Amino acid sequence: MKRRTLLGAAVTTAGLALIPGARAQQPPIKIGLSMAQTGGLAGGGKAALLGHEIWRDDINAKGGLLGRKVELVVYDDKSSAAETPAIYSKLLDIDKVDLLFAPYATVPTAPIMPLVKQRGMVLIGNFSFQVNSKVGHDMWFNNAPWGPADAWASAFLDIGQKAGGKTVALLTADQEFAQNLATTAREVAKKRSMPIVYDQAYPPNTVEFSGIIRALKAAKPDIVYVASYPPDSAGILRAINEIGIGDNVKLFGGGMVGLQFGPVMENMGSLLNGVVNFNTWLPEPSMYFDGTKAFFDTYTKRAIEAKVDPLGYYLAPFGYASGQLIEAAVKATGSLDQKAIAKYLHENEVKTIVGPIAFSADGERKETATLQAQFQGIVDKNMDQFRKPGKQVILFPASLKSGELITPFEAARK
């Protein structure tokens, strides 16, 4: 009797394997990541995570990948580089994830690069800057639009030179992201024979910038290139509002993180006027691709529920695009083989909601798609103004240019 029962169960199990819907019962494909959900990077991290989640829901609604649902395994890295190595070890050794997304930003990502390379895992980067320059991992693919290392500084200094700028000041946080930007800015300035008259790195926990701004003002630079994280960016602009920066400054900004986030922009209001800063996506007609509008329609509704950045321009669509990169590679190769996925991404352009993405050998974009845009005509306490074109006028790249630079900086502030 027992033998017949066991045999019947075995036959039933074997029969289920032949049923078309049985594939849905396979375990999910796990994508592991840490994300800043608390700490200084949380404003961006939460929006980036929502972008990932919207892609997950979209792909699962279409049947998943390889007939399996997609699951995100997420831990809060608290915006700290000290947290991420242990988290990614856990993702690989305990959670046994199939694929990896990187944390948001340079500082939390840099410490995991040796581990990921050692394990031979594909890593889809999330707005890090030059974290692979020394490690040389051939399975790293940055979702950010930075492009070649010097493209960011070159675009900013080129705008400054065209405005008549000849000398440069550097004000940078003493963290890896900002220092990487500063290094390339020095190299570009040297090639262009532009003297650097002020070069100051400040501790990451700096909250009072009055003394620094006074010293910078005394140097009388023509162009001020700033590389800062969200809390610093706000503090620097408040100090400038209090002290001023001098009529000689023709261009100010460049690498200020935080000024892309809806709540920060709404809070800063008119203090943003005149700043020329990097961005990644802005509501200009030329920046819509297949699926972009649908994404933002969904994001806007879910952002209210999730209490995250109501605009989400800077990171959220790129979080979605990270999923599209994996989706394209897995579908094309028909597998989760890390080498096959990496080979596909190196050799093929992928269409995403932020435009086509093609990678160089180092895993960065072949061509920069980073915007430089100037805040113009910003008023206080008005979120809706940022949903309209013309408030962040694109100056670079030329193909997307939507207005002209107002200079000098003090005139643009008024």
C-alpha positions as CSV (number, residue, x, y, z in Angstrom):
1,M,0.0,0.0,0.0
2,K,2.8,2.4,1.0
3,R,4.7,1.5,-2.1
4,R,1.7,2.2,-4.4
5,T,1.2,5.6,-2.6
6,L,4.8,6.6,-3.1
7,L,4.8,5.5,-6.7
8,G,1.6,7.5,-7.3
9,A,3.2,10.6,-5.8
10,A,6.2,10.2,-8.0
11,V,4.1,9.8,-11.1
12,T,2.1,12.9,-10.2
13,T,5.3,14.9,-9.7
14,A,6.7,13.8,-13.0
15,G,3.4,14.7,-14.7
16,L,3.4,18.2,-13.2
17,A,6.8,18.8,-14.8
18,L,5.2,18.4,-18.2
19,I,2.4,20.9,-17.5
20,P,3.2,24.3,-19.3
21,G,2.4,26.3,-16.1
22,A,4.8,24.3,-14.0
23,R,7.7,26.5,-14.9
24,A,6.1,29.3,-12.9
25,Q,6.7,27.2,-9.8
26,Q,10.4,27.4,-10.2
27,P,12.3,29.5,-7.6
28,P,12.5,33.2,-8.4
29,I,15.6,34.8,-9.9
30,K,17.1,36.7,-7.0
31,I,18.8,40.1,-7.7
32,G,20.7,41.3,-4.6
33,L,21.6,44.8,-3.6
34,S,22.1,47.2,-0.8
35,M,20.5,50.7,-1.0
36,A,20.8,53.8,1.1
37,Q,17.4,53.9,2.8
38,T,18.7,55.9,5.8
39,G,21.7,58.3,6.1
40,G,22.8,61.2,3.9
41,L,22.2,59.3,0.6
42,A,18.7,58.1,1.4
43,G,16.9,60.7,-0.6
44,G,18.4,59.4,-3.8
45,G,18.6,55.8,-2.6
46,K,14.9,55.4,-2.0
47,A,14.1,56.9,-5.5
48,A,16.6,54.6,-7.1
49,L,15.1,51.6,-5.3
50,L,11.6,52.5,-6.4
51,G,12.9,52.5,-10.0
52,H,14.2,49.0,-9.5
53,E,10.9,47.9,-8.0
54,I,8.8,49.3,-10.9
55,W,11.0,47.4,-13.4
56,R,10.6,44.2,-11.2
57,D,6.8,44.6,-11.2
58,D,6.7,45.2,-15.0
59,I,8.9,42.3,-15.9
60,N,7.0,40.0,-13.6
61,A,3.7,41.1,-15.1
62,K,5.2,39.9,-18.5
63,G,6.1,36.5,-17.1
64,G,9.5,37.2,-15.5
65,L,12.8,36.1,-16.9
66,L,13.4,32.6,-18.2
67,G,9.9,31.8,-17.1
68,R,10.8,32.7,-13.5
69,K,9.6,35.6,-11.3
70,V,12.2,38.2,-10.4
71,E,12.8,38.9,-6.7
72,L,14.8,41.8,-5.2
73,V,16.8,41.0,-2.0
74,V,17.5,44.4,-0.5
75,Y,19.4,45.6,2.6
76,D,19.8,49.1,3.9
77,D,23.5,50.1,3.8
78,K,22.8,53.3,5.8
79,S,24.7,55.4,3.2
80,S,27.9,53.9,4.7
81,A,30.9,52.3,3.0
82,A,31.5,50.3,6.2
83,E,28.2,48.4,5.7
84,T,28.4,47.2,2.1
85,P,31.2,44.6,2.1
86,A,29.4,42.5,4.7
87,I,26.0,43.0,3.0
88,Y,27.3,41.8,-0.4
89,S,29.1,38.8,1.2
90,K,25.7,37.9,2.8
91,L,23.9,38.3,-0.5
92,L,26.3,35.9,-2.2
93,D,27.0,33.4,0.5
94,I,23.7,33.2,2.5
95,D,21.0,34.6,0.2
96,K,22.6,32.9,-2.8
97,V,21.4,35.6,-5.2
98,D,21.7,35.1,-9.0
99,L,22.6,38.7,-10.0
100,L,23.8,41.9,-8.4
101,F,22.9,45.6,-8.5
102,A,25.3,48.0,-6.9
103,P,24.5,50.4,-4.1
104,Y,23.7,54.0,-4.9
105,A,26.8,56.3,-5.1
106,T,30.6,56.0,-5.2
107,V,31.5,55.7,-1.5
108,P,29.3,52.6,-0.7
109,T,30.2,50.9,-4.0
110,A,34.0,51.2,-4.0
111,P,34.6,48.7,-1.1
112,I,32.7,45.9,-2.8
113,M,34.5,46.0,-6.1
114,P,37.3,43.6,-5.1
115,L,34.8,41.1,-3.7
116,V,32.6,41.2,-6.8
117,K,35.6,40.8,-9.1
118,Q,36.9,37.9,-7.0
119,R,33.6,36.1,-7.2
120,G,33.3,36.7,-11.0
121,M,29.9,38.4,-10.7
122,V,28.3,40.9,-13.1
123,L,27.6,44.2,-11.2
124,I,25.3,46.8,-12.6
125,G,26.6,50.1,-11.2
126,N,24.4,52.8,-9.7
127,F,25.8,56.2,-10.2
128,S,29.3,55.6,-9.0
129,F,32.2,57.6,-10.4
130,Q,35.4,55.8,-11.5
131,V,35.1,53.0,-8.9
132,N,36.4,50.5,-11.5
133,S,39.4,52.5,-12.6
134,K,41.9,50.7,-10.4
135,V,40.1,47.4,-9.9
136,G,39.6,46.7,-13.6
137,H,36.6,44.3,-13.2
138,D,35.5,43.3,-16.7
139,M,31.9,42.5,-15.5
140,W,31.2,46.0,-14.2
141,F,28.5,48.1,-16.1
142,N,27.6,51.5,-14.8
143,N,24.1,52.7,-15.4
144,A,25.1,56.3,-15.0
145,P,25.6,58.5,-18.1
146,W,29.0,59.8,-17.1
147,G,31.0,58.4,-20.0
148,P,34.8,58.9,-20.2
149,A,36.4,60.1,-16.9
150,D,37.2,63.6,-18.1
151,A,33.9,64.2,-19.9
152,W,32.2,65.7,-16.8
153,A,34.9,68.3,-16.1
154,S,35.5,69.0,-19.7
155,A,31.8,69.9,-20.4
156,F,31.7,72.3,-17.3
157,L,35.0,74.0,-18.0
158,D,34.2,74.4,-21.7
159,I,31.0,76.3,-20.7
160,G,33.1,78.5,-18.4
161,Q,35.8,79.2,-21.0
162,K,33.1,80.2,-23.6
163,A,31.8,82.6,-21.0
164,G,35.3,84.2,-20.7
165,G,36.6,82.2,-17.7
166,K,40.3,81.7,-17.4
167,T,41.0,80.7,-13.7
168,V,39.5,77.8,-11.7
169,A,38.7,77.2,-8.1
170,L,38.0,73.7,-6.8
171,L,35.9,73.0,-3.7
172,T,35.4,69.3,-3.0
173,A,34.4,66.9,-0.2
174,D,37.1,64.7,1.1
175,Q,35.4,61.5,-0.2
176,E,36.1,59.3,-3.1
177,F,33.4,60.5,-5.4
178,A,34.4,64.2,-5.0
179,Q,38.1,63.5,-5.1
180,N,37.7,61.5,-8.4
181,L,36.0,64.5,-9.9
182,A,38.6,66.9,-8.6
183,T,41.4,64.8,-10.0
184,T,39.9,64.9,-13.5
185,A,39.2,68.6,-13.2
186,R,42.8,69.3,-12.4
187,E,43.9,67.3,-15.4
188,V,41.5,69.1,-17.7
189,A,42.4,72.5,-16.4
190,K,46.1,71.7,-16.9
191,K,45.6,70.6,-20.5
192,R,43.7,73.9,-21.1
193,S,46.3,76.0,-19.4
194,M,43.8,77.2,-16.8
195,P,45.4,78.1,-13.5
196,I,43.8,76.7,-10.4
197,V,43.8,79.6,-7.9
198,Y,42.0,77.8,-5.1
199,D,41.9,74.0,-4.3
200,Q,40.2,73.0,-1.0
201,A,38.9,69.7,0.2
202,Y,36.7,69.8,3.3
203,P,35.9,67.0,5.8
204,P,32.6,65.1,4.9
205,N,31.0,66.1,8.2
206,T,31.5,69.9,7.6
207,V,28.3,71.9,8.3
208,E,29.6,75.5,8.4
209,F,31.0,76.8,5.1
210,S,31.2,80.5,5.8
211,G,35.0,80.5,6.3
212,I,35.6,78.3,3.2
213,I,33.5,80.6,1.0
214,R,35.2,83.7,2.3
215,A,38.6,82.2,1.4
216,L,37.3,81.1,-2.0
217,K,35.9,84.5,-2.7
218,A,39.3,86.1,-1.8
219,A,41.0,84.0,-4.5
220,K,38.8,85.7,-7.2
221,P,38.4,82.7,-9.5
222,D,36.5,82.9,-12.8
223,I,35.1,79.4,-12.6
224,V,34.1,77.6,-9.4
225,Y,33.9,73.8,-9.7
226,V,32.2,72.2,-6.7
227,A,31.9,68.4,-6.0
228,S,29.7,67.8,-2.9
229,Y,27.2,65.5,-1.4
230,P,23.6,66.6,-0.5
231,P,24.1,68.0,3.0
232,D,27.2,69.9,1.8
233,S,25.5,71.3,-1.3
234,A,22.8,72.9,0.7
235,G,25.3,74.3,3.2
236,I,27.5,75.8,0.5
237,L,24.6,77.6,-1.2
238,R,23.4,79.0,2.1
239,A,26.9,80.3,2.8
240,I,27.0,81.9,-0.6
241,N,23.6,83.5,-0.1
242,E,25.0,85.1,3.1
243,I,28.4,86.1,1.9
244,G,28.3,86.3,-1.9
245,I,31.0,85.0,-4.1
246,G,32.2,88.0,-6.1
247,D,31.2,89.5,-9.5
248,N,34.2,87.9,-11.2
249,V,32.7,84.4,-11.0
250,K,31.2,83.5,-14.4
251,L,30.3,79.9,-13.7
252,F,29.5,78.1,-10.4
253,G,28.5,74.4,-9.7
254,G,29.4,71.4,-11.8
255,G,29.3,68.4,-9.4
256,M,26.9,69.2,-6.6
257,V,24.9,66.1,-5.6
258,G,21.5,66.8,-4.1
259,L,20.4,69.6,-6.3
260,Q,18.7,67.0,-8.5
261,F,16.3,65.9,-5.8
262,G,12.8,67.3,-5.6
263,P,12.6,67.9,-1.9
264,V,16.1,69.6,-1.8
265,M,15.2,71.8,-4.8
266,E,11.9,72.8,-3.3
267,N,13.7,73.6,0.0
268,M,16.5,75.6,-1.6
269,G,14.2,77.5,-3.9
270,S,15.6,80.7,-5.3
271,L,19.0,80.0,-3.8
272,L,19.5,77.6,-6.8
273,N,19.4,80.4,-9.4
274,G,22.5,80.7,-11.5
275,V,24.0,77.4,-10.4
276,V,25.1,75.3,-13.4
277,N,25.1,71.7,-12.4
278,F,25.2,68.2,-13.7
279,N,22.0,66.2,-14.1
280,T,20.9,63.0,-15.8
281,W,17.3,63.5,-16.9
282,L,15.2,66.7,-17.2
283,P,11.6,67.2,-18.6
284,E,12.6,68.4,-22.0
285,P,10.8,66.9,-25.1
286,S,14.0,65.5,-26.6
287,M,14.6,63.3,-23.5
288,Y,11.6,61.0,-23.9
289,F,12.2,57.5,-25.2
290,D,10.0,54.4,-25.5
291,G,8.5,53.8,-22.1
292,T,9.8,57.0,-20.4
293,K,6.4,58.6,-20.0
294,A,4.8,55.4,-18.8
295,F,7.5,55.0,-16.2
296,F,7.1,58.5,-14.8
297,D,3.3,58.1,-14.8
298,T,3.8,55.0,-12.6
299,Y,6.6,56.6,-10.5
300,T,4.6,59.7,-9.7
301,K,1.7,57.7,-8.2
302,R,4.0,55.3,-6.3
303,A,6.3,58.0,-5.0
304,I,3.4,59.6,-3.1
305,E,2.6,56.3,-1.5
306,A,6.3,55.5,-0.7
307,K,7.0,59.1,0.4
308,V,10.0,59.5,-1.8
309,D,11.2,62.2,-4.2
310,P,8.1,63.2,-6.1
311,L,10.1,64.1,-9.2
312,G,12.6,61.2,-9.3
313,Y,14.3,62.5,-12.4
314,Y,17.9,62.0,-11.3
315,L,18.0,58.3,-10.3
316,A,14.7,56.5,-10.6
317,P,14.6,56.0,-14.4
318,F,18.2,54.7,-14.3
319,G,17.2,52.2,-11.6
320,Y,14.6,51.0,-14.1
321,A,17.2,51.0,-16.9
322,S,19.4,48.8,-14.7
323,G,16.7,46.2,-14.9
324,Q,16.4,46.6,-18.6
325,L,20.1,45.9,-19.1
326,I,19.8,42.7,-17.2
327,E,16.5,41.8,-19.0
328,A,18.1,42.3,-22.4
329,A,21.2,40.2,-21.6
330,V,19.4,37.4,-19.9
331,K,16.8,37.1,-22.7
332,A,19.5,37.2,-25.4
333,T,21.7,34.6,-23.8
334,G,18.9,32.5,-22.4
335,S,20.8,32.0,-19.2
336,L,22.1,33.5,-15.9
337,D,25.7,32.7,-16.8
338,Q,27.8,35.7,-15.7
339,K,30.3,35.6,-18.5
340,A,27.6,35.3,-21.1
341,I,25.7,38.3,-19.7
342,A,28.9,40.4,-19.5
343,K,29.9,39.5,-23.1
344,Y,26.4,40.5,-24.3
345,L,26.5,43.9,-22.5
346,H,30.0,44.6,-23.8
347,E,29.0,43.9,-27.4
348,N,25.5,45.2,-27.7
349,E,23.6,48.5,-27.4
350,V,20.6,48.2,-25.2
351,K,17.5,50.4,-25.6
352,T,16.2,51.8,-22.3
353,I,13.8,54.4,-21.0
354,V,16.8,56.8,-20.7
355,G,17.9,56.2,-24.2
356,P,20.3,53.7,-25.8
357,I,23.2,52.5,-23.6
358,A,26.5,51.2,-25.0
359,F,29.5,50.4,-22.9
360,S,33.2,50.8,-23.3
361,A,35.7,48.1,-22.2
362,D,35.8,49.7,-18.7
363,G,32.1,49.3,-18.2
364,E,31.4,53.1,-18.5
365,R,29.3,54.7,-21.3
366,K,31.0,54.9,-24.6
367,E,29.8,58.5,-24.9
368,T,28.8,60.9,-22.1
369,A,25.1,61.7,-21.8
370,T,25.6,63.8,-18.6
371,L,23.7,67.1,-18.7
372,Q,25.0,70.4,-17.6
373,A,22.0,72.7,-16.8
374,Q,21.5,76.1,-15.2
375,F,18.7,76.9,-12.7
376,Q,16.9,80.0,-14.0
377,G,13.9,81.8,-12.6
378,I,13.4,79.6,-9.6
379,V,11.0,80.8,-7.0
380,D,10.6,79.6,-3.4
381,K,8.4,76.7,-2.2
382,N,7.1,75.5,-5.5
383,M,7.6,71.9,-6.5
384,D,5.5,72.1,-9.7
385,Q,7.9,74.5,-11.4
386,F,10.5,71.8,-11.7
387,R,8.0,69.6,-13.7
388,K,8.1,72.2,-16.5
389,P,10.8,72.8,-19.2
390,G,12.8,76.0,-19.0
391,K,13.6,76.0,-15.2
392,Q,16.7,73.9,-15.7
393,V,18.1,75.1,-19.0
394,I,20.3,72.5,-20.7
395,L,23.6,73.9,-21.8
396,F,25.3,70.6,-22.6
397,P,25.3,68.4,-24.7
398,A,24.7,70.6,-27.7
399,S,22.1,68.1,-29.1
400,L,19.9,68.8,-26.1
401,K,20.6,72.5,-25.5
402,S,17.5,74.3,-24.5
403,G,18.7,77.8,-23.6
404,E,21.6,80.2,-23.0
405,L,23.9,80.7,-20.0
406,I,23.2,83.7,-17.8
407,T,26.5,85.0,-16.6
408,P,28.2,86.2,-14.3
409,F,26.9,84.1,-11.5
410,E,25.9,86.9,-9.2
411,A,23.7,88.4,-12.1
412,A,22.1,85.0,-12.6
413,R,21.3,84.7,-8.9
414,K,19.2,87.9,-9.2
